[in-house]
Amino acid sequence: MIKNIFKIIIIFILQIEAKLVILKYKPKIVAITGSVGKTSTKDAVYAAISQFSYVRKSDKSYNSEIGLPLTILGIPNGWNNPIVWLKNILKGLWLILMPQKYPKWLVLEVGVGKPGDMRKTASWLTTDVVIITAIGETPAHIEFFNSRKHLIEEKSQLINTLKKDGLLILNADDEDVLAMKNNNKHRTITYGFTDGSDVHCFGDSISYDDNGLPTQAGIPKGIVFRVDEGGNSFPVVIQGVFGRNHVYASLGALALISGLKLNILNAIDSLVDYNVSPGRMKLFRGINETLIIDDTYNSSPFACIASLRTLQEVKGNGRKIVVLGDMLELGHHTQEAHRKIGKIVKEILQEKDILVVVGMRAKDIKEGALEEGFKEENIFEFLDSYQAGSFIKNFLEVGDIVLVKGSQGIRMERIVEEIMLEKENKESLLVRQEPEWLEKK
């Protein structure tokens, strides 16, 4: 009870300070929402804006009612430490009273966990640009909403924060996101693979070293694709990552640059090796000359399917090992969604490949795969990530490609830590390496 009251007071004070800071310094604000790809899009937008202006982005995934003020004020999360929160409040006050160098642009990730979250955000935040990424068939957090439609309506309320001359950027490949263009008076730019998109993408593929296969170290170059914009066609290269989620993130950033009428070639250059947040289809070397695809930040059916389809495209001579943890906050969709993932696993894996499931809900992934005829001897099941990590560490063979994914509550990054080669760099490479997370069991 006391902790909740303390939290409410802190949020109230920080939001007031954030509003005063915005009024004082008048930064341009880009707000990004959706059920998939918010953080990757934020990172890409930050990279694109950085090439022409001083910009700040949400740290990690600070996208909540308390995370947004933290970003605006440029202060850390105090967690359960009242002394840190007091220092944060004083820093915010100092920023208001004393003129300081402040970003010209803010790139904010805006999430919703329950009904009313976006309405609260829209009540105090005013934006110059809103980007809506994708929703998906069974979105994350749907457990807390009456229906998928209800969740979509909640997210779409971010559009209400736009100034009259604001820019709305929509993913044209998601029908529900594209429909937000209707009855909307703001200038709108669309992006995607759909014909007619203002920023149109095609020909995306994985790039490899010269022999067309992963090297002995197991690291492909990344992804390549082409973009049509304003009657011109441009090649885009992104290094060190896999997946269409990074293609879409880049498209969102390029759509913003297009809408601002800035040099798109400079933006494309900024995306070659932009700083992708940990746990989002990042590639690095594993023990035993293996390749790890680390997608452990979080999971939802839409994102999990996208990751599996990307793995399907990867060329290699070794086994493909899919390690999937529970997908949380799906409510009554839980069993059906996990079984569907299992069926897709059977589609993409070959006879020699392996499925590892982690957690109570992931048992239904196993059942879905078995129903489709996947060999039971190629499935391994564990209750938690500790057990799974210990097993996989001793199971890997030279040339294996390992995809690891699951909701954040399952802590799948612990598995990656067990099998990664550069353990000394785990703090910068892995998600949830803060002391507060590491203390959790």
C-alpha positions in Angstrom: 0.0 0.0 0.0 2.7 2.5 1.0 4.8 1.4 -1.9 1.9 2.1 -4.3 1.3 5.5 -2.8 5.0 6.3 -3.1 5.0 5.3 -6.8 1.9 7.4 -7.6 3.5 10.4 -6.0 6.8 9.9 -7.9 5.0 9.5 -11.2 2.9 12.6 -10.6 6.0 14.8 -9.8 8.1 13.4 -12.7 5.3 14.0 -15.2 4.8 17.6 -14.0 8.6 18.1 -14.4 8.6 16.4 -17.8 5.8 18.7 -19.0 7.7 21.8 -17.7 10.9 20.7 -19.4 9.1 20.2 -22.7 7.6 23.7 -22.4 10.9 25.2 -21.6 13.1 23.6 -24.2 10.5 22.8 -26.9 12.1 19.7 -28.4 10.6 17.9 -31.4 9.0 14.7 -30.2 8.7 11.4 -32.1 6.5 8.8 -30.3 6.4 5.2 -31.4 3.9 2.5 -30.5 2.7 -0.9 -31.7 2.8 -4.4 -30.4 5.9 -5.4 -32.4 9.1 -3.6 -33.3 8.8 -0.4 -31.1 12.4 -0.6 -29.7 14.0 -1.5 -33.0 12.2 1.3 -34.7 13.2 3.7 -32.0 16.9 2.7 -32.4 16.7 3.2 -36.2 14.9 6.6 -35.9 17.5 7.7 -33.4 20.3 6.7 -35.8 18.7 8.6 -38.7 18.0 11.8 -36.7 21.5 11.7 -35.2 23.0 12.5 -38.5 21.5 16.0 -38.5 20.6 17.0 -34.9 21.1 16.4 -31.2 18.7 13.7 -30.2 17.8 11.5 -27.1 15.9 8.2 -27.2 14.2 6.2 -24.5 16.7 4.2 -22.6 16.2 0.4 -22.9 12.4 0.0 -23.1 11.4 3.0 -21.0 7.9 3.2 -22.5 5.6 3.4 -19.5 3.9 6.2 -17.5 7.2 6.4 -15.5 9.6 5.5 -18.3 8.6 8.5 -20.5 9.3 11.2 -17.9 12.6 9.4 -17.1 13.6 9.8 -20.8 12.4 13.4 -21.0 14.3 14.4 -17.9 17.4 12.3 -18.7 17.4 10.5 -15.4 17.8 6.8 -14.4 15.2 4.4 -12.9 15.4 4.6 -9.2 13.7 1.2 -8.7 13.0 0.8 -5.0 15.6 3.3 -3.8 13.9 6.5 -2.4 17.3 8.3 -2.3 17.8 7.8 -6.1 14.2 9.1 -6.7 14.9 12.2 -4.5 18.0 12.9 -6.5 16.0 12.4 -9.8 13.4 14.9 -8.7 16.1 17.4 -7.8 17.8 16.9 -11.2 14.5 17.5 -12.9 14.0 20.7 -10.9 17.5 21.9 -11.8 16.8 21.2 -15.5 13.7 23.4 -15.2 15.3 26.3 -13.3 18.8 26.5 -14.9 19.2 26.7 -18.7 21.1 23.7 -20.0 22.0 22.0 -23.3 18.9 19.9 -24.1 18.2 17.6 -27.1 16.5 19.1 -30.1 14.7 15.8 -30.7 13.2 13.2 -28.4 12.5 9.7 -29.6 10.0 8.0 -27.2 8.8 4.5 -27.1 5.2 4.4 -25.9 3.7 1.1 -24.6 0.4 0.0 -23.1 0.1 -2.8 -20.6 -3.5 -2.3 -19.6 -6.6 -0.3 -20.6 -6.3 3.4 -20.0 -2.5 3.6 -20.3 -2.4 5.4 -23.6 -5.2 7.8 -22.5 -3.0 8.8 -19.5 -0.1 9.4 -21.8 -2.2 11.4 -24.3 -3.4 13.6 -21.5 0.0 15.3 -21.0 2.2 14.5 -24.0 2.2 16.5 -27.3 4.0 15.1 -30.3 5.3 16.1 -33.7 5.5 12.6 -35.2 3.7 9.4 -34.3 4.9 6.1 -35.8 2.7 3.0 -35.4 4.6 -0.2 -36.2 2.4 -3.4 -36.2 -0.2 -5.1 -34.1 -0.2 -8.8 -35.0 -2.9 -11.4 -34.8 -2.4 -12.1 -31.1 -0.6 -9.1 -29.7 1.4 -9.0 -26.5 -0.6 -7.8 -23.4 -3.9 -8.9 -25.0 -4.7 -10.7 -21.7 -5.6 -7.4 -20.1 -8.0 -6.2 -22.8 -11.5 -7.2 -23.7 -10.6 -8.0 -27.3 -7.9 -7.4 -29.9 -10.0 -4.5 -31.2 -10.0 -2.9 -27.8 -6.2 -3.1 -27.6 -5.9 -1.6 -31.1 -8.2 1.3 -30.1 -6.0 1.9 -27.1 -2.8 2.1 -29.1 -4.4 4.3 -31.7 -5.1 7.0 -29.1 -1.4 8.0 -29.4 -2.5 9.8 -32.6 -4.4 12.2 -30.4 -1.1 13.6 -29.1 -0.1 14.9 -32.6 0.0 18.6 -33.2 -2.2 19.9 -36.0 0.8 20.0 -38.4 2.1 16.7 -37.0 3.2 13.7 -39.1 1.6 10.2 -38.8 3.7 7.3 -40.1 2.0 3.9 -40.5 3.0 0.3 -41.4 1.1 -0.4 -44.5 1.5 -4.1 -44.2 -0.6 -4.3 -41.1 -4.3 -3.8 -42.2 -5.4 -2.5 -38.7 -2.5 0.0 -38.6 -3.1 1.2 -42.2 -6.8 1.6 -41.3 -5.8 4.4 -38.9 -5.2 6.5 -41.9 -9.0 6.7 -42.4 -10.8 9.8 -40.9 -7.4 11.2 -40.0 -6.6 14.8 -40.9 -2.8 14.6 -40.3 -0.3 14.3 -43.0 0.4 10.5 -43.3 3.3 8.5 -44.8 3.1 4.7 -45.1 5.9 2.2 -45.3 6.2 -1.5 -46.1 6.2 -4.2 -48.7 2.7 -3.4 -49.9 2.4 -1.9 -53.3 1.5 1.8 -53.1 3.4 2.4 -49.8 5.1 5.8 -49.8 8.3 4.1 -48.7 8.2 0.8 -50.5 10.5 -2.1 -49.7 11.4 -5.2 -51.8 14.1 -7.8 -52.3 15.1 -8.3 -48.7 17.6 -11.1 -48.1 20.3 -12.2 -45.7 23.9 -11.4 -46.8 26.7 -13.8 -46.2 30.4 -13.9 -46.6 31.8 -14.6 -50.1 31.2 -18.4 -50.1 27.4 -17.9 -49.6 27.5 -19.7 -46.3 28.2 -18.7 -42.7 31.9 -18.5 -42.1 33.7 -20.8 -39.6 33.0 -18.1 -37.0 29.3 -18.3 -37.9 28.5 -14.6 -38.5 26.7 -13.6 -41.7 27.0 -9.9 -42.7 23.4 -9.0 -42.0 20.5 -8.0 -44.2 20.1 -6.2 -47.5 17.1 -4.8 -49.3 15.9 -2.0 -51.7 13.7 1.0 -51.0 11.6 3.0 -53.4 10.9 6.6 -52.2 9.9 9.6 -54.2 10.6 8.0 -57.5 14.1 6.9 -56.6 15.4 3.4 -55.6 18.1 2.9 -53.0 20.0 -0.1 -51.7 20.0 -0.5 -47.9 22.5 -2.6 -45.9 22.3 -3.4 -42.2 25.1 -5.3 -40.5 25.1 -7.8 -37.6 21.3 -8.5 -37.4 18.7 -10.7 -39.0 15.0 -10.4 -39.6 12.3 -8.3 -41.1 11.8 -6.6 -37.8 15.0 -4.6 -38.6 13.8 -4.0 -42.1 10.6 -2.6 -40.8 12.5 -0.5 -38.2 14.6 1.0 -41.0 11.6 1.7 -43.2 10.0 3.6 -40.3 13.1 5.7 -39.9 13.3 6.3 -43.7 9.6 7.3 -43.8 10.4 9.9 -41.1 13.3 11.3 -43.1 11.2 11.3 -46.2 8.4 13.2 -44.3 10.9 15.7 -43.0 12.3 16.1 -46.6 15.8 15.4 -45.5 18.6 13.6 -47.3 17.6 10.0 -47.4 21.1 8.8 -48.5 22.6 10.1 -45.3 19.9 8.3 -43.3 20.6 5.1 -45.2 24.3 5.4 -44.3 23.4 5.9 -40.6 21.6 2.6 -40.6 24.5 0.4 -41.8 25.7 -0.4 -38.3 23.2 1.4 -36.1 23.1 0.5 -32.4 20.5 -2.2 -32.1 19.3 -2.9 -28.6 20.2 -6.3 -27.0 18.0 -9.3 -27.5 16.4 -8.3 -30.8 17.6 -10.7 -33.5 21.3 -9.8 -32.8 24.0 -12.1 -34.0 27.1 -13.2 -32.2 29.4 -16.2 -31.9 28.7 -19.1 -29.6 30.9 -21.8 -28.1 32.0 -24.6 -30.4 32.0 -22.4 -33.4 28.3 -21.9 -33.4 26.1 -18.9 -34.3 23.6 -17.5 -31.8 20.5 -15.5 -32.9 19.6 -13.7 -29.7 15.9 -12.6 -29.7 15.4 -12.9 -25.9 14.0 -9.4 -25.1 10.4 -10.6 -25.3 8.0 -12.7 -27.3 4.6 -12.7 -28.8 3.0 -15.0 -31.4 3.6 -12.4 -34.2 7.2 -11.8 -33.3 8.0 -15.5 -32.7 6.7 -16.5 -36.1 8.7 -13.7 -37.7 11.9 -15.0 -36.0 11.2 -18.6 -37.1 10.6 -17.5 -40.7 13.9 -15.7 -40.6 15.7 -18.7 -39.3 14.2 -20.7 -42.1 16.0 -18.5 -44.6 19.4 -18.9 -43.0 21.8 -21.1 -44.9 24.2 -23.4 -43.1 25.6 -26.9 -43.0 24.9 -27.5 -39.2 21.8 -28.1 -37.3 19.2 -25.4 -36.5 18.3 -25.4 -32.9 15.2 -23.5 -31.9 14.9 -22.7 -28.2 11.5 -21.2 -27.3 10.2 -20.1 -23.9 6.7 -19.3 -22.7 4.9 -16.4 -24.3 3.1 -14.5 -21.5 0.1 -12.2 -21.1 -1.9 -13.9 -23.8 -4.9 -14.8 -21.6 -7.3 -17.3 -23.1 -5.3 -17.3 -26.3 -2.3 -19.0 -24.6 -2.8 -22.6 -25.4 -3.8 -22.0 -29.0 -1.0 -19.5 -29.7 1.7 -21.9 -28.4 0.4 -24.9 -30.4 0.4 -22.7 -33.5 4.0 -21.9 -32.9 4.8 -25.7 -32.6 3.1 -26.3 -36.0 5.2 -23.6 -37.6 8.4 -25.1 -36.1 7.6 -28.3 -37.9 7.3 -26.4 -41.2 10.7 -24.7 -40.9 12.9 -27.4 -39.4 14.5 -30.3 -41.1 15.0 -34.0 -40.0 18.3 -33.2 -38.2 17.1 -30.1 -36.4 16.2 -29.6 -32.8 13.4 -28.0 -30.8 13.9 -27.0 -27.1 11.0 -25.7 -25.1 11.3 -23.9 -21.8 8.5 -23.3 -19.3 5.0 -24.6 -18.5 3.2 -22.9 -21.4 5.8 -23.9 -23.9 4.7 -27.5 -23.5 2.0 -26.6 -26.0 4.7 -25.7 -28.5 5.9 -29.3 -28.2 2.4 -30.7 -28.6 1.8 -28.5 -31.7 5.0 -29.8 -33.3 4.2 -33.4 -32.4 0.8 -33.1 -33.9 2.4 -32.1 -37.2 4.7 -35.1 -37.2 7.9 -33.6 -35.6 10.1 -36.4 -34.2 9.8 -36.6 -30.4 13.4 -37.6 -30.0 14.4 -34.2 -31.4 12.4 -32.3 -28.8 13.8 -31.4 -25.4 11.7 -29.9 -22.6 12.8 -27.9 -19.5 11.0 -26.1 -16.8 13.3 -23.1 -16.6 16.1 -21.3 -18.5 18.8 -22.5 -16.0 18.1 -26.2 -16.8 17.9 -25.5 -20.6 21.1 -23.5 -20.6 23.1 -26.3 -18.9 21.8 -28.8 -21.3 22.4 -26.8 -24.5 25.9 -25.9 -23.5 26.9 -29.6 -23.6 24.7 -30.4 -26.6 26.1 -28.0 -29.2 28.0 -29.2 -32.2 30.3 -27.2 -34.6 28.2 -25.3 -37.1 25.0 -25.2 -35.2 22.7 -22.2 -35.5 20.8 -21.5 -32.3 17.7 -19.2 -32.2 16.7 -18.3 -28.6 13.4 -16.5 -27.9 10.8 -16.1 -25.1 8.9 -13.6 -23.0 11.0 -11.6 -20.6 9.6 -13.3 -17.5 11.2 -16.6 -18.7 14.7 -15.0 -18.7 15.9 -16.7 -21.9 19.0 -14.5 -21.9 20.4 -16.9 -19.3 20.6 -19.5 -22.0 22.4 -17.2 -24.3 24.9 -16.4 -21.5 25.7 -20.1 -21.1 26.5 -20.6 -24.8 28.0 -17.3 -25.9 31.7 -17.0 -26.7 32.3 -13.4 -25.4 31.0 -13.8 -21.9 33.3 -11.0 -20.8 31.1 -8.6 -22.8 27.7 -10.0 -21.6 26.7 -6.7 -19.9 26.7 -4.9 -23.2 25.5 -7.8 -25.4 22.6 -9.2 -23.3 19.3 -7.9 -22.1 18.4 -7.5 -18.4 22.0 -7.2 -17.0 21.2 -4.5 -14.5 21.7 -5.5 -10.8 17.9 -5.3 -10.1 17.3 -7.9 -12.8 20.2 -10.1 -11.9 19.0 -10.4 -8.3 15.7 -11.8 -9.5 15.5 -15.6 -9.5 
